[in-house]
Amino acid sequence: MANIYLDYAATSRKHFDIIEKNMNILKEVYANPSSGHTLGKKNNRLVREGREKIANTLNASSNEIIFNSGGTESNNTVFNHVLTRFETGEIIISSIEHPSVKASAKRLERFGFKVHELSVDESGSISLDELKEKINSKTVLISIMLANNETGVLNPIKEVSELIADKNILLHSDIVQALGKVEIDVKKLGLDFASASAHKIGSLNNFGFLYAKDGDAEPLLLGGGQENGLRSGTTDLLGILVLNDCLSETLDSIPALRELKHYFVSELEKNEVEFEVNGSIENSLPNILNIYFKNIEAQRLITYLDARDIYISGGSACSSGNIKGSRIITEMYNIERAAHSVRMSVGFDTSKELIDEVIEKIVTLEKRIKERN
């Protein structure tokens, strides 16, 4: 049996056909896009076209897309923007943000900013009522991820933007996990900033972009002045080409991914496995399931499946090696439930037949545990 990969939320298998197709373009158009000669101008034209395609997908303008190394850099750029533009103020983030948001917020505390964290309930989403209580005249930034990387649960970003529409508060969302899995319209969401990575949708590692409303962002990296002076470093044409193709492919696969997700749940129910889905199954991404197994500890299940070439996760890729359990599930429920919860995320090469094999292994392990107890 070939391995079964159910950790797409950590990073996707690569779309090697797409990568190879675009590498052939790079064999012909390999010059620096900043160069003034004909070959450089060809590269620059492809960069412009690629930027326009991504902007159109998000209902943004071309000058609002800043290519960079991905989500972590984008998140750091947003907080650097706040540090540069404001002498002091208050920032609101959720308790389930990516470590790069949490660490960036922590850094601003050292410069005199005050940071508030929003809790999440058992649905996995923030409370708008709690947010209302924390907003005041000193609030300068709200940073809330569109979809959580462990549960896939979607946050009410549009409602947040409506809440602060008459206030001078910047709204940032980490859309890394959501990109390609749901339709994203930055104008409808009311965002000032959005952070994105390419590797979650089968594209290249170490590439992504920051959406900045009206192209207004303080640069984090200085140098040659690329990206309209907003992010220095030679522009990565291959990254742009591959990202666009992978984004289109992933958006087209949303119905199939959601069908696989619901099939997984229905098969667990059919086989009478004792489990519960963590968070809302409907108000979530089409490809992520975070499951609490009553009789099976997470680390035991991960190890058992790993030995059979089936790869799942105990949480985010930044913390999946932590046998104490996910901090996100602990926040939503409790530490005991977290210790029995795993994340399974499907992707473009997942099939119902592969899911059947995984279900069979889970059923066997649960039966063995029950017999021993």
C-alpha positions in Angstrom: 0.0 0.0 0.0 1.3 3.5 -0.9 1.3 6.0 2.0 -1.9 7.8 2.8 -1.4 11.5 3.5 -4.0 13.2 5.6 -2.0 16.2 6.8 -2.8 18.7 4.0 -3.5 21.4 6.6 0.2 21.3 7.6 1.3 21.4 4.0 -0.1 20.0 0.8 1.4 17.4 -1.5 2.9 19.3 -4.4 1.1 19.7 -7.8 4.2 18.5 -9.6 2.5 18.6 -13.0 1.8 22.3 -12.5 5.3 23.0 -11.2 6.9 21.2 -14.1 4.7 23.0 -16.6 5.7 26.4 -15.2 9.4 25.5 -14.9 9.4 25.0 -18.7 8.3 28.7 -18.9 11.2 29.7 -16.7 13.6 27.9 -19.0 12.7 30.5 -21.6 12.0 33.5 -19.4 14.7 33.4 -16.7 15.9 37.0 -16.5 15.4 39.4 -13.5 12.1 41.1 -14.0 13.7 44.4 -12.9 16.1 44.2 -15.9 15.6 46.7 -18.7 16.4 44.3 -21.6 13.8 42.4 -23.6 14.1 39.2 -21.6 13.6 41.1 -18.3 10.6 42.9 -19.7 9.0 39.5 -20.7 9.5 38.3 -17.1 8.1 41.5 -15.8 5.0 41.2 -18.0 4.3 37.7 -16.6 4.8 39.0 -13.1 2.2 41.7 -13.8 -0.3 39.3 -15.3 0.2 36.9 -12.4 -0.4 39.7 -9.9 -3.6 40.7 -11.7 -4.9 37.1 -11.6 -4.4 36.8 -7.9 -5.9 40.2 -7.3 -9.0 39.3 -9.3 -9.5 36.1 -7.4 -9.6 38.1 -4.1 -11.5 41.1 -5.6 -8.5 43.3 -5.0 -6.4 45.6 -7.1 -3.0 44.7 -8.5 -1.2 47.3 -6.4 -2.7 45.7 -3.2 -0.9 42.4 -3.7 2.7 42.2 -2.3 4.6 39.0 -3.0 6.8 37.7 -0.3 7.9 34.5 1.5 4.4 33.7 2.9 2.2 33.9 6.0 4.8 34.4 8.7 6.5 37.2 6.8 3.1 38.8 6.0 2.0 38.6 9.7 5.2 40.2 10.8 4.8 42.9 8.2 1.4 43.9 9.5 2.6 44.2 13.1 5.7 46.1 11.9 3.3 48.5 10.1 1.4 49.1 13.3 4.6 49.7 15.2 5.8 52.2 12.6 2.6 54.1 12.2 1.4 54.3 15.9 3.3 55.4 18.9 1.1 53.3 21.2 -2.3 51.7 21.3 -4.2 48.5 21.9 -4.3 45.4 19.8 -6.9 42.6 19.8 -6.1 39.1 18.6 -7.8 35.7 19.1 -6.3 33.1 21.4 -6.1 30.6 18.5 -3.9 32.7 16.2 -0.8 31.3 14.4 2.4 31.6 16.5 3.7 34.3 14.1 0.8 36.6 15.1 1.1 35.8 18.8 4.8 36.4 18.8 4.4 39.6 16.8 1.8 40.9 19.2 4.0 39.9 22.2 6.9 42.0 20.6 4.7 45.1 20.4 3.9 44.8 24.1 7.6 45.5 24.7 7.1 48.8 22.9 4.2 49.8 25.1 1.2 48.4 23.2 -1.4 46.5 25.1 -2.6 43.2 23.7 -6.0 41.6 24.4 -6.8 38.0 23.5 -10.3 36.8 22.5 -11.3 33.3 23.7 -13.2 30.8 21.6 -16.2 28.7 22.5 -16.8 25.0 21.7 -17.8 25.9 18.2 -14.2 27.1 17.7 -15.2 30.7 16.8 -14.7 34.0 18.5 -17.5 35.8 20.3 -18.5 39.2 18.8 -19.9 40.2 22.2 -16.5 39.7 23.8 -14.9 41.6 21.0 -17.3 44.6 21.5 -16.3 44.7 25.2 -12.6 44.8 24.3 -12.8 47.5 21.6 -12.1 51.1 22.9 -10.8 54.4 21.7 -7.2 53.1 22.0 -7.7 50.1 19.7 -5.5 50.3 16.6 -5.5 46.8 15.2 -7.7 43.7 15.3 -6.1 40.5 13.9 -8.3 37.4 13.6 -7.6 34.4 11.3 -10.3 33.6 8.8 -10.1 29.9 9.3 -8.4 28.1 12.1 -5.6 25.8 11.1 -6.5 23.0 13.5 -10.3 22.9 13.3 -10.9 24.6 10.0 -13.6 26.7 11.8 -14.4 30.0 10.1 -14.5 33.3 12.1 -17.1 36.0 11.4 -14.6 38.5 9.8 -17.3 40.3 7.8 -19.3 40.9 11.0 -16.1 42.2 12.7 -15.5 44.7 9.9 -19.1 45.9 10.2 -18.6 46.3 13.9 -15.7 48.7 13.4 -16.8 50.3 10.2 -17.1 53.8 11.8 -13.9 53.4 13.8 -10.3 54.1 12.8 -9.2 50.5 13.5 -7.1 48.3 11.1 -8.4 44.8 10.4 -6.0 42.0 9.6 -6.8 38.4 8.9 -4.5 35.4 8.4 -6.1 33.7 5.5 -3.3 31.1 5.1 -5.5 28.1 5.8 -8.5 29.4 4.0 -6.9 30.4 0.7 -8.4 28.2 -2.1 -10.8 26.4 0.3 -13.4 29.1 0.4 -14.2 32.1 -1.8 -12.4 35.2 -0.4 -13.5 38.7 -1.3 -11.3 41.1 0.7 -13.7 44.0 -0.1 -16.8 42.2 1.3 -14.8 41.1 4.3 -13.7 44.7 4.9 -10.0 43.8 5.3 -7.1 46.2 5.5 -4.6 43.3 5.5 -4.6 39.6 4.6 -1.7 37.1 4.9 -1.4 34.2 2.5 0.9 31.2 1.8 1.3 29.1 -1.3 2.3 25.8 0.2 -1.1 24.9 1.6 -2.6 24.4 -1.8 0.1 22.3 -3.6 2.3 25.2 -4.6 5.9 26.1 -3.6 7.2 26.5 -0.1 8.5 29.9 1.1 6.2 31.9 -1.1 3.0 33.9 -0.6 1.7 37.4 -0.5 0.3 40.1 1.7 -2.9 41.9 0.7 -2.6 45.5 1.8 -5.6 47.8 1.1 -4.6 50.6 -1.3 -1.1 49.2 -1.2 -0.5 50.9 2.1 2.0 48.9 4.2 5.3 49.8 5.9 8.0 47.5 4.4 9.6 44.9 6.7 12.5 44.2 4.3 14.5 47.1 2.7 16.8 46.9 -0.2 16.2 47.1 -4.0 12.7 48.5 -3.6 10.8 45.7 -5.4 7.0 45.3 -5.0 6.6 49.1 -5.3 9.0 49.6 -2.5 7.0 47.5 -0.1 9.1 44.3 -0.1 12.7 44.1 -1.4 14.1 41.0 -3.0 14.1 39.6 -6.5 10.5 38.8 -7.6 9.8 35.0 -7.8 8.1 34.5 -11.2 7.9 30.7 -10.7 6.2 31.1 -7.4 3.6 33.5 -8.9 2.9 31.2 -11.9 2.5 28.0 -9.8 0.5 29.7 -7.1 -2.1 31.0 -9.7 -2.5 27.6 -11.2 -2.8 25.8 -7.9 -5.2 28.4 -6.6 -7.5 27.8 -9.6 -7.2 24.0 -9.2 -8.0 24.1 -5.5 -11.0 26.4 -5.8 -12.5 24.0 -8.4 -12.1 21.1 -5.9 -14.0 22.6 -3.0 -17.2 20.4 -3.6 -15.1 17.2 -3.9 -13.2 18.1 -0.7 -16.3 18.7 1.3 -17.8 15.4 0.1 -14.8 13.6 1.3 -14.9 15.3 4.7 -18.6 14.3 5.2 -17.9 10.8 3.9 -15.2 10.4 6.6 -17.6 11.3 9.3 -20.4 9.1 8.0 -18.1 6.1 7.8 -17.0 6.6 11.4 -20.6 6.7 12.4 -21.5 3.6 10.3 -18.7 1.7 12.0 -19.9 2.8 15.4 -16.6 4.5 16.4 -17.0 6.6 19.5 -16.0 10.0 18.4 -17.1 13.7 18.2 -16.1 16.4 15.8 -14.3 19.3 17.5 -15.9 22.6 16.4 -18.5 23.3 13.9 -18.5 20.8 11.0 -20.6 23.1 8.7 -19.1 26.5 9.5 -15.6 25.3 8.6 -13.3 24.6 5.7 -14.2 21.7 3.4 -11.0 19.7 4.0 -10.3 19.8 7.7 -11.7 17.5 10.4 -10.6 17.7 14.0 -11.8 14.6 15.8 -12.1 13.6 19.5 -11.8 9.8 19.9 -13.2 8.8 23.3 -11.2 5.5 23.6 -8.0 6.4 21.8 -5.3 8.8 22.9 -4.1 11.0 20.1 -0.5 10.1 20.3 -1.3 6.4 20.2 -3.4 6.8 17.1 -0.8 8.9 15.4 1.9 6.4 16.1 -0.3 3.4 15.2 -1.2 4.9 11.8 2.3 6.2 11.2 3.6 2.6 11.4 1.1 1.8 8.7 2.2 4.7 6.4 -0.9 6.8 7.2 0.0 10.3 8.2 -2.2 12.5 10.4 -1.5 15.2 13.0 -2.2 16.0 16.6 -2.6 19.7 15.9 -0.8 22.4 13.9 2.5 21.7 12.2 4.1 24.1 14.6 3.0 22.0 17.6 2.0 18.5 16.4 5.0 16.9 18.1 3.6 18.1 21.5 2.1 15.0 23.2 0.3 17.1 25.7 -2.3 17.9 23.1 -3.4 20.8 21.1 -3.6 24.2 22.8 -6.5 25.1 20.5 -8.6 22.1 21.5 -7.6 22.7 25.2 -8.9 26.3 24.8 -12.1 25.1 23.2 -12.8 22.2 25.6 -10.2 20.9 28.1 -6.8 19.2 28.2 -8.2 15.7 28.4 -10.2 16.1 25.2 -7.1 17.6 23.5 -5.1 14.5 24.5 -7.7 12.4 22.5 -8.0 14.7 19.5 -6.4 14.5 16.1 -6.6 16.5 12.9 -7.2 14.8 9.6 -7.1 16.9 6.4 -7.9 15.8 2.9 -6.5 17.0 -0.4 -6.4 16.5 -4.1 -5.2 12.9 -4.1 -7.5 11.7 -1.3 -10.2 9.2 -2.3 -13.0 7.4 -0.6 -11.1 4.2 -1.0 -8.1 5.6 0.9 -10.5 6.9 3.6 -12.0 3.4 3.9 -8.5 2.1 4.6 -8.0 4.6 7.4 -11.4 3.9 8.9 -10.5 0.2 9.0 -7.3 0.8 10.9 -9.1 3.1 13.4 -11.8 0.5 14.0 -9.2 -2.2 14.6 -7.3 -0.1 17.1 -10.4 0.9 19.0 -11.6 -2.7 19.2 -8.2 -3.8 20.5 -8.2 -1.1 23.2 -11.7 -2.0 24.3 -10.9 -5.7 24.5 -7.8 -4.9 26.7 -9.8 -2.7 29.0 
